[in-house]
């Protein structure tokens, strides 16, 4: 679990970024380009882990290769809505 988001207090696993990109790629036609912008806010030492996962998703790993349980997604959505 990676923490350090001082503004949103969200907690994500390394695989979230890869899962999110892979899910997006599964929904889009293959010729649609994807542009990624990573925001700041997380502890700097976590950046490499996020980037590794994101690149796996961009390089074609299926969303099922990443661990991101639905209950975590719902919890983070709720936290964001509560703010």
Backbone torsions as a table, in degrees:
resi	resn	phi	psi	omega
1	UNK	NA	132.3	179.0
2	UNK	-109.7	127.3	178.5
3	UNK	-119.5	-175.7	179.0
4	UNK	115.5	6.8	176.3
5	UNK	-83.3	92.3	-174.1
6	UNK	-68.9	-26.4	-177.9
7	UNK	-84.1	-53.4	-174.6
8	UNK	-94.3	-13.8	-178.4
9	UNK	56.6	28.8	177.2
10	UNK	-83.2	151.3	177.3
11	UNK	-124.4	129.0	179.7
12	UNK	-131.4	153.6	173.2
13	UNK	-88.3	157.7	179.5
14	UNK	-49.8	-41.7	-174.8
15	UNK	-70.0	-10.6	-176.2
16	UNK	-60.5	-44.7	-177.6
17	UNK	-63.6	-42.4	177.5
18	UNK	-65.3	-42.7	178.4
19	UNK	-60.1	-46.3	-177.3
20	UNK	-63.2	-44.1	179.4
21	UNK	-67.8	-42.8	179.3
22	UNK	-62.4	-42.2	177.9
23	UNK	-61.4	-42.6	178.3
24	UNK	-61.8	-46.3	179.7
25	UNK	-62.1	-33.0	179.4
26	UNK	-68.7	-24.3	-177.5
27	UNK	-92.1	-19.8	-174.7
28	UNK	-101.0	151.8	170.3
29	UNK	-60.9	149.4	-173.7
30	UNK	-64.9	-19.1	-179.0
31	UNK	-90.5	3.0	178.5
32	UNK	-86.3	121.4	179.7
33	UNK	-72.9	150.9	177.3
34	UNK	-116.6	128.1	177.2
35	UNK	-110.2	134.4	-176.7
36	UNK	-122.2	134.6	172.6
37	UNK	-128.5	119.7	178.3
38	UNK	-91.1	129.4	177.7
39	UNK	-85.0	161.3	174.9
40	UNK	-84.9	-177.6	175.5
41	UNK	120.0	-27.5	178.0
42	UNK	-86.7	159.6	177.1
43	UNK	-56.5	131.1	-174.9
44	UNK	-54.3	-34.4	-178.3
45	UNK	-66.0	-17.1	178.8
46	UNK	-84.3	-15.8	-176.2
47	UNK	-56.6	-41.9	179.9
48	UNK	-61.7	-41.3	-179.1
49	UNK	-65.8	-41.9	177.4
50	UNK	-62.4	-45.0	-177.1
51	UNK	-65.1	-40.9	176.9
52	UNK	-57.0	-46.6	-178.7
53	UNK	-65.8	-43.8	-179.9
54	UNK	-60.4	-43.5	179.7
55	UNK	-65.5	-35.4	175.8
56	UNK	-60.2	-44.7	178.6
57	UNK	-64.4	-43.9	178.5
58	UNK	-63.4	-32.3	-177.9
59	UNK	-83.4	6.2	171.2
60	UNK	108.1	2.4	176.5
61	UNK	-63.8	135.3	179.9
62	UNK	-71.0	155.2	-178.0
63	UNK	-59.5	-26.1	-180.0
64	UNK	-70.4	-12.9	176.8
65	UNK	-76.8	-11.6	-175.5
66	UNK	-110.9	145.0	-179.9
67	UNK	-94.7	109.2	175.1
68	UNK	-149.2	88.8	-176.4
69	UNK	-63.2	143.9	-179.3
70	UNK	-56.7	-35.9	-178.6
71	UNK	-65.1	-33.3	177.2
72	UNK	-68.4	-39.7	178.1
73	UNK	-61.2	-45.5	179.6
74	UNK	-65.1	-39.0	179.7
75	UNK	-64.1	-43.6	179.6
76	UNK	-68.0	-36.0	175.4
77	UNK	-61.8	-43.0	180.0
78	UNK	-63.5	-43.9	177.5
79	UNK	-58.9	-43.6	-179.8
80	UNK	-64.4	-41.2	179.4
81	UNK	-67.6	-33.4	-179.4
82	UNK	-68.3	-22.5	-178.4
83	UNK	-84.2	NA	NA
